[in-house]
Amino acid sequence: MELAANAESLCFVCNICGERSQVAMDQLQREVSSCQTCLSSPRYRAIIRALSLELFNQNLVLPDFPERPEISGLGMTDWDGYANKLAAKFNYKNTYYHQEPKLDISVSALSEHLLHSIDFLVSSEIFEHVAPPVEKAFANAFKLLKPGGVFVLTVPYGTQTETVEHFPELHDFKIWSENSTYYLENVTKAGQVQRFNNLIFHGGPGTTLEMRVFAERALLRHLTDAGFEAVTVHREPDLSHGIWWPEPWSLPISARRPK
């Protein structure tokens, strides 16, 4: 969608807090806070739109979601601004990689009590940080869901034809800093020592290392290979709720476990 050249600002209703906001069009960016009340970004609002469409087949604002405690949900380090509201509507729990309640989506075997246990899973900006092979994380997302359950996913991705893996042979590795530069040393399964610099961290050095830059078609292939169906890239803007960014990539994706 192309916006009118003279469109200088946008008035919208935030679908997370339900309040009205106004934002300059050149500030309507994927990661930039643009709701004047809850400080949500277009990415956060796009997640809630995708979830609403998948759960209710309607584009509802979060305050208007029905209270459905029989619907179970799981977040993966979700933003508190919508996580707390989801917890008030559903049997929803937010999980973390580094603190309780913990969930490591890349483990070889999930705990038995988690398998086939939830109706929806939200993972936003997580899978680009999962150690390879990333296919394991997609398989585990599938295993978490009940039959018919929905997966809402966002990751940064590009228009290249294939995913760029920064450390394809990652096995036994450590990260350290020296003279303000971060390094990664990896020993492959075959015993080869590899060293990398120019590491990319999201949120600042020492936090979350970027393992890859996905390609859209690779993402869709990962989902279908894991068993998901009804895989949908939510491309349509929703300006009434401030959901749009200039780049035609890194859009939210939803997918279902077959019934």
C-alpha positions as CSV (number, residue, x, y, z in Angstrom):
1,M,0.0,0.0,0.0
2,E,1.3,3.5,-0.9
3,L,0.3,6.4,1.3
4,A,-0.6,9.8,-0.1
5,A,2.4,12.0,-0.5
6,N,0.7,14.8,1.5
7,A,-0.3,12.5,4.4
8,E,1.6,14.1,7.2
9,S,0.0,12.5,10.2
10,L,-2.3,9.6,11.2
11,C,-5.0,9.5,13.8
12,F,-5.7,6.0,15.0
13,V,-7.2,3.9,17.9
14,C,-4.6,1.8,19.5
15,N,-5.8,-1.8,19.5
16,I,-3.8,-2.6,22.7
17,C,-5.0,0.1,25.1
18,G,-8.1,1.3,23.1
19,E,-7.1,5.0,23.3
20,R,-6.8,7.5,20.4
21,S,-3.4,8.7,19.2
22,Q,-1.9,10.7,16.5
23,V,1.5,10.1,14.9
24,A,3.5,11.8,12.1
25,M,3.7,9.4,9.2
26,D,7.4,9.6,9.0
27,Q,7.5,8.3,12.7
28,L,5.3,5.3,11.9
29,Q,8.1,2.8,12.0
30,R,8.0,-0.9,13.0
31,E,9.9,-0.6,16.3
32,V,9.1,3.1,17.2
33,S,6.6,3.8,19.9
34,S,3.6,5.6,18.5
35,C,0.7,5.3,20.9
36,Q,0.7,8.2,23.2
37,T,-1.0,6.3,26.0
38,C,0.6,2.8,26.2
39,L,3.6,3.5,24.0
40,S,3.0,0.5,21.7
41,S,4.8,0.2,18.4
42,P,3.2,-0.9,15.1
43,R,4.8,-4.4,15.6
44,Y,3.1,-4.9,19.0
45,R,-0.3,-3.8,17.5
46,A,0.2,-6.0,14.5
47,I,0.7,-9.0,16.8
48,I,-2.6,-8.3,18.6
49,R,-4.4,-7.9,15.3
50,A,-3.2,-11.2,14.0
51,L,-4.1,-12.9,17.3
52,S,-7.6,-11.4,17.2
53,L,-8.2,-12.5,13.6
54,E,-7.1,-16.0,14.4
55,L,-9.0,-16.4,17.7
56,F,-12.2,-14.6,16.9
57,N,-12.2,-14.0,13.1
58,Q,-12.6,-10.3,14.0
59,N,-10.2,-7.3,14.2
60,L,-11.0,-6.4,17.8
61,V,-9.1,-4.0,20.1
62,L,-7.7,-5.9,23.1
63,P,-10.0,-4.3,25.7
64,D,-12.9,-5.8,23.7
65,F,-11.6,-9.3,23.6
66,P,-14.0,-11.6,25.5
67,E,-12.9,-13.1,28.7
68,R,-12.2,-16.7,27.8
69,P,-10.4,-18.5,30.7
70,E,-10.8,-21.8,28.9
71,I,-8.4,-20.6,26.2
72,S,-4.8,-21.2,27.1
73,G,-1.9,-19.1,25.8
74,L,1.8,-18.8,26.1
75,G,4.1,-15.9,25.3
76,M,7.8,-15.9,24.7
77,T,9.2,-12.8,26.4
78,D,6.1,-10.9,25.3
79,W,5.9,-7.1,25.9
80,D,4.3,-6.4,29.2
81,G,2.0,-3.8,27.6
82,Y,-0.1,-6.6,26.0
83,A,1.0,-9.6,28.0
84,N,-0.7,-8.3,31.2
85,K,-3.9,-7.6,29.2
86,L,-3.8,-11.1,27.7
87,A,-3.5,-12.6,31.1
88,A,-6.7,-10.8,32.2
89,K,-8.6,-12.3,29.2
90,F,-7.2,-15.8,28.9
91,N,-5.4,-18.5,30.8
92,Y,-2.2,-17.0,29.5
93,K,1.4,-17.1,30.8
94,N,4.4,-15.1,29.7
95,T,7.7,-17.1,29.7
96,Y,11.3,-16.2,29.5
97,Y,14.7,-17.7,28.5
98,H,16.6,-16.2,31.4
99,Q,14.2,-16.3,34.3
100,E,11.1,-18.0,35.7
101,P,8.8,-19.1,34.2
102,K,11.4,-20.4,31.8
103,L,10.9,-21.8,28.3
104,D,13.7,-22.8,26.0
105,I,12.1,-23.4,22.6
106,S,15.4,-24.9,21.2
107,V,15.7,-27.8,23.6
108,S,15.8,-31.3,22.2
109,A,12.8,-32.5,24.3
110,L,10.1,-30.3,25.8
111,S,8.7,-31.2,29.2
112,E,5.8,-33.6,28.9
113,H,3.4,-31.4,30.6
114,L,3.9,-28.7,28.0
115,L,3.1,-30.9,25.0
116,H,-0.2,-30.2,23.2
117,S,-1.2,-27.9,26.1
118,I,-2.0,-24.5,24.6
119,D,-4.4,-22.8,22.2
120,F,-2.1,-20.0,21.1
121,L,1.6,-19.2,21.2
122,V,3.1,-15.8,20.6
123,S,6.7,-15.4,19.7
124,S,7.9,-12.0,18.7
125,E,11.6,-11.4,17.8
126,I,12.8,-14.6,19.4
127,F,13.6,-17.1,16.6
128,E,16.4,-15.0,15.0
129,H,18.3,-15.6,18.3
130,V,17.8,-19.3,18.6
131,A,20.9,-21.4,18.2
132,P,21.0,-23.6,15.1
133,P,19.5,-25.8,13.9
134,V,16.4,-23.5,14.0
135,E,14.2,-26.2,12.7
136,K,14.1,-27.6,16.2
137,A,12.4,-24.5,17.5
138,F,9.7,-24.6,14.8
139,A,9.1,-28.3,15.6
140,N,8.8,-27.5,19.3
141,A,6.3,-24.6,18.7
142,F,4.2,-27.1,16.8
143,K,4.4,-29.6,19.7
144,L,3.3,-27.0,22.3
145,L,0.0,-26.4,20.5
146,K,-3.2,-28.3,20.9
147,P,-4.7,-29.5,17.6
148,G,-6.2,-26.4,15.9
149,G,-3.9,-24.1,18.0
150,V,-2.5,-21.0,16.5
151,F,1.1,-19.7,16.3
152,V,1.7,-15.9,15.9
153,L,5.3,-15.2,15.0
154,T,7.3,-12.1,14.2
155,V,11.0,-12.0,13.3
156,P,13.1,-9.6,11.3
157,Y,13.4,-11.0,7.8
158,G,14.7,-9.8,4.4
159,T,13.9,-10.1,0.7
160,Q,16.9,-12.3,0.0
161,T,16.1,-15.8,-1.4
162,E,17.5,-17.8,1.5
163,T,18.1,-17.3,5.2
164,V,21.6,-16.0,6.1
165,E,23.0,-18.1,9.0
166,H,25.8,-16.3,10.8
167,F,27.1,-19.4,12.6
168,P,25.9,-22.5,10.7
169,E,28.2,-24.9,12.5
170,L,27.6,-23.5,16.0
171,H,28.2,-26.2,18.6
172,D,30.4,-25.4,21.6
173,F,30.9,-21.7,21.8
174,K,31.7,-18.8,24.0
175,I,31.5,-15.0,23.7
176,W,33.9,-12.5,25.2
177,S,34.8,-8.8,24.8
178,E,38.2,-7.3,24.3
179,N,38.9,-3.6,23.9
180,S,35.1,-2.9,23.5
181,T,34.8,-5.5,20.7
182,Y,32.8,-8.7,21.1
183,Y,34.1,-12.1,19.8
184,L,32.6,-15.5,19.4
185,E,34.7,-18.7,19.4
186,N,33.1,-21.9,18.3
187,V,34.3,-25.5,18.3
188,T,32.4,-27.4,15.6
189,K,31.2,-31.0,16.1
190,A,34.2,-32.0,13.9
191,G,36.6,-30.2,16.3
192,Q,37.4,-27.2,14.1
193,V,37.9,-23.9,15.9
194,Q,36.1,-20.9,14.4
195,R,36.4,-17.3,15.5
196,F,34.0,-14.5,14.6
197,N,33.8,-10.7,15.2
198,N,31.4,-8.1,14.0
199,L,28.7,-9.7,16.1
200,I,25.2,-8.2,16.0
201,F,23.3,-7.9,19.3
202,H,19.7,-6.8,19.6
203,G,19.1,-4.6,22.6
204,G,22.8,-3.9,23.0
205,P,26.1,-5.9,23.4
206,G,25.9,-8.9,25.7
207,T,22.2,-9.4,25.5
208,T,20.7,-11.2,22.5
209,L,23.0,-12.3,19.7
210,E,21.6,-12.4,16.2
211,M,22.1,-15.9,14.8
212,R,20.5,-15.3,11.4
213,V,18.6,-13.1,9.0
214,F,15.6,-15.0,7.8
215,A,14.2,-14.9,4.3
216,E,10.5,-14.8,4.1
217,R,10.2,-17.9,1.9
218,A,12.5,-19.8,4.3
219,L,10.2,-18.9,7.2
220,L,7.1,-20.2,5.4
221,R,9.0,-23.4,4.5
222,H,10.1,-23.9,8.1
223,L,6.5,-23.6,9.3
224,T,5.1,-26.0,6.7
225,D,7.9,-28.5,7.2
226,A,7.1,-28.5,11.0
227,G,3.5,-29.5,10.1
228,F,1.7,-26.1,10.3
229,E,-1.1,-25.2,7.9
230,A,-3.0,-22.0,7.0
231,V,0.3,-20.1,7.1
232,T,-0.6,-16.4,6.6
233,V,1.6,-13.4,6.2
234,H,-0.4,-10.4,7.5
235,R,0.5,-7.9,4.8
236,E,-2.6,-5.7,4.8
237,P,-2.2,-2.3,6.6
238,D,-4.7,-1.4,9.3
239,L,-4.3,2.4,9.5
240,S,-7.3,2.7,11.8
241,H,-5.2,0.9,14.4
242,G,-1.9,2.4,13.5
243,I,-0.6,-0.9,11.9
244,W,1.7,-0.1,9.1
245,W,5.4,0.4,8.4
246,P,7.2,1.5,5.2
247,E,9.1,-1.7,4.5
248,P,7.2,-4.6,3.0
249,W,9.0,-7.2,5.1
250,S,9.3,-8.4,8.7
251,L,5.5,-8.7,8.8
252,P,3.6,-10.9,11.3
253,I,2.9,-14.5,10.4
254,S,0.2,-16.8,11.7
255,A,0.0,-20.6,11.3
256,R,-2.2,-23.4,12.7
257,R,-1.6,-26.8,13.9
258,P,-4.1,-29.0,12.0
259,K,-7.1,-30.2,13.9
